[in-house]
Amino acid sequence: MQAFITGGTGFVGANLVRLLLKQGYKVKALVRKNSCLDNLESLDIEVVEGDLNQEHLAQQMKGCQILFHVAAQYSLWQTDTDALYKNNVLGTRNILSCAHQAGIERIVYTSSVAAIGVRKDGLSANETYQSPVNRLIGNYKKSKYYAEQEAIKAAKAGQDIVIVNPSTPIGAFDLKPTPTGEIIVRFLQRKMPFYVDTGLNLIDVEDVAWGHILALEKGKKGDRYILGNQNLTFAQLLAKLEKITGLPAPKNTIPYWIPYSVAWLEENLLAKLGKKPTIAVDGVRMSQQKMFYDSSKAVTELGLPQSNIDDALKKAVKYFKG
């Protein structure tokens, strides 16, 4: 079987490519021009250059039976609104159309819990929950919601598509890094004197990769599956990092209005004067919510692994230390 994958240079994609190769799949990876290929170095795959919105992608998919559409643009900056819509929504619409033209038999679309949103009561959301789109914070989350709607529409039109919604992956090959990876980097660099009282659902990125293959093998057409594991408050996450690294975790929270004020000033005033902002307003707004999720459907129906989060954090720490 040959799989066509988008987003293979990214965090989840790089782990998925490695697992696909271990499972005996041939892999063809779509990469953008001038992309950093470090995460794909020395792997026995075919790399093709292209863009999600190009019409000729159907030709590049010829010979593949499976599509893993993992690629997405992640940004919390207000200035990236148009790019988020173009790449995440229109890009998804185009690649699903091209997959149909190319005769792709089955598709796993990588959405995100960002598209689902969070419950007002702070309890864990599952696949049956959907936040109204106007309550999703920021254009990234809204773009992932609308992109997921494209996958749902294509499935209703007859394409064999399964949707997976990863929560917060952690582990190796977090090259950029992701916002959670950035937390670990800042912790290691002792650049985190305070923290915001929030919460996340964490999962080993290797389990996320397995979740994609299990969704391919066992997922129901048109269904979505949350790929998550353990809900942790930010304080609990920092306590785990302290135990793993031996470095003291910050003990004091910071009032919401302080980072929000800094972010607002940077994005709305200083950025217009040429200063690159360091904190996104939408990122601070998100931190007010505890982003807790229930992945029992994926565990029960797909057999999603639930590896120890401490071990995943150890792998992430080792990766970032080099």
Secondary structure, 3 states (H helix, E strand, C coil): CEEEEECCCCHHHHHHHHHHHHCCCEEEEEECCCCCCHHHCCCCCEEEECCCCCCCHHHHHCCCCEEEECCCCCCCCHHHHHHHHHHHHHHHHHHHHHHHHHCCCEEEEECCHHHCCCCCCCCCECCCCCCCHHHCCHHHHHHHHHHHHHHHHHHHCCCCEEEEEECEEECCCCCCCCHHHHHHHHHHCCCCCCECCCEEEEEEHHHHHHHHHHHHHHCCCCCEEEECCEEEEHHHHHHHHHHHHCCCCCCCECCCHHHHHHHHHHHHCHHHHCCCCCCCHHHHHHCCCECCECCHHHHHHHCCCCCCHHHHHHHHHHHHHC
